[in-house]
Amino acid sequence: MKKFLTLMVFMLAIGFSSQDALAQQRPEDTAKMKVAEITETLNLNGEQQRALFRVFVKKEAAYDKQVAGKDLNNASVLAAKKEIDATFEKELKATLTAEQYQKYKATIEK
């Protein structure tokens, strides 16, 4: 448990330090980094890694096209963001086991 918490703190620190870098990367690069971060934590198999990579690329590309750099107070932008997030969650649930999904949600909420 102590190692798990240490890993989570380390991942959060890396995540915060790479926020600016993520904003300038291609969706594929961002997706690869995110999948690599959660692979060990969730014990993903190869098929799940490939599926999550596609899911993250799809989400990042949609964000770049419809949300990034736009006013989040705008109703149409907010609706697009909610739709992208809902699609992402649906595809994430379909890819991960119930236990992995719970662990993922617990990890991102911290």
matplotlib code that plots the C-alpha trace (Angstrom):
import matplotlib.pyplot as plt

x = [0.0, 2.9, 4.5, 1.2, 0.7, 4.3, 3.7, 0.5, 2.3, 5.1, 2.6, 0.8, 4.1, 5.0, 1.6, 1.7, 5.2, 4.3, 1.2, 2.8, 4.5, 1.2, -0.4, 2.0, 2.2, 0.4, -2.6, -0.6, 2.2, -0.1, -2.0, 1.2, 2.3, -1.0, -1.2, 2.3, 1.5, -1.5, -0.3, 1.6, -0.9, -3.8, -1.8, -3.0, -2.5, -1.3, -4.8, -6.0, -3.0, -3.7, -7.4, -6.8, -4.2, -6.9, -9.4, -7.0, -6.0, -9.6, -10.3, -7.2, -7.9, -11.5, -10.4, -7.9, -10.5, -13.5, -12.4, -8.8, -8.2, -11.9, -14.1, -15.4, -18.2, -19.6, -22.6, -21.6, -18.0, -19.2, -21.6, -18.9, -16.6, -19.3, -20.0, -16.3, -16.0, -19.1, -17.8, -14.4, -15.9, -18.1, -15.1, -13.0, -15.6, -15.8, -12.0, -11.2, -12.4, -14.7, -11.8, -9.4, -12.0, -12.6, -8.8, -8.5, -11.3, -9.7, -6.4, -7.6, -9.8, -6.7]
y = [0.0, 2.3, 1.7, 2.3, 5.7, 6.6, 5.7, 7.8, 10.8, 10.4, 10.2, 13.3, 15.2, 14.2, 15.1, 18.6, 19.2, 18.1, 20.2, 22.7, 20.0, 18.2, 21.3, 21.3, 17.6, 15.6, 13.5, 10.3, 11.5, 12.5, 9.2, 7.1, 8.9, 8.5, 4.8, 4.3, 6.0, 3.8, 0.5, -0.5, 0.8, -1.1, -4.1, -3.7, -6.4, -5.7, -5.6, -3.2, -1.0, -0.8, -0.1, 2.6, 4.2, 4.5, 5.8, 8.5, 9.5, 9.9, 12.0, 14.2, 14.8, 15.8, 18.1, 19.8, 20.3, 21.3, 22.5, 23.5, 27.3, 28.1, 29.7, 26.9, 29.2, 29.0, 26.6, 24.9, 24.3, 23.0, 20.7, 19.4, 18.8, 16.9, 14.7, 13.9, 13.0, 10.8, 9.0, 8.6, 7.1, 4.7, 3.4, 3.3, 1.1, -1.2, -1.7, -2.1, -4.7, -3.4, -3.6, -1.7, 1.0, 1.5, 1.8, 4.2, 6.4, 6.4, 7.3, 10.3, 11.6, 12.1]
z = [0.0, 0.8, -2.5, -4.3, -2.5, -3.4, -7.0, -7.1, -5.6, -8.1, -11.0, -9.9, -9.6, -13.1, -14.3, -12.9, -14.1, -17.7, -18.1, -20.4, -22.4, -22.9, -24.3, -27.2, -28.0, -30.6, -29.4, -30.0, -27.8, -25.0, -25.3, -25.2, -22.1, -20.3, -21.2, -19.9, -16.6, -15.9, -17.3, -14.2, -11.8, -13.4, -14.6, -18.2, -20.7, -24.3, -25.8, -23.1, -23.7, -27.4, -26.8, -24.3, -26.6, -29.2, -26.7, -25.4, -28.9, -29.9, -26.7, -27.1, -30.8, -30.1, -27.3, -29.5, -32.2, -30.2, -26.7, -26.4, -26.3, -26.3, -23.6, -21.3, -20.3, -23.8, -23.8, -27.1, -25.9, -22.6, -24.3, -26.6, -23.6, -21.8, -24.9, -25.3, -21.6, -21.7, -24.8, -23.2, -20.0, -21.9, -23.9, -20.8, -19.0, -22.0, -22.1, -18.4, -15.9, -13.1, -10.7, -13.0, -13.6, -9.9, -9.4, -12.3, -10.9, -7.4, -8.9, -10.9, -8.1, -5.8]

ax = plt.figure().add_subplot(projection="3d")
ax.plot(x, y, z, "-o")
ax.set_aspect("equal")
plt.show()
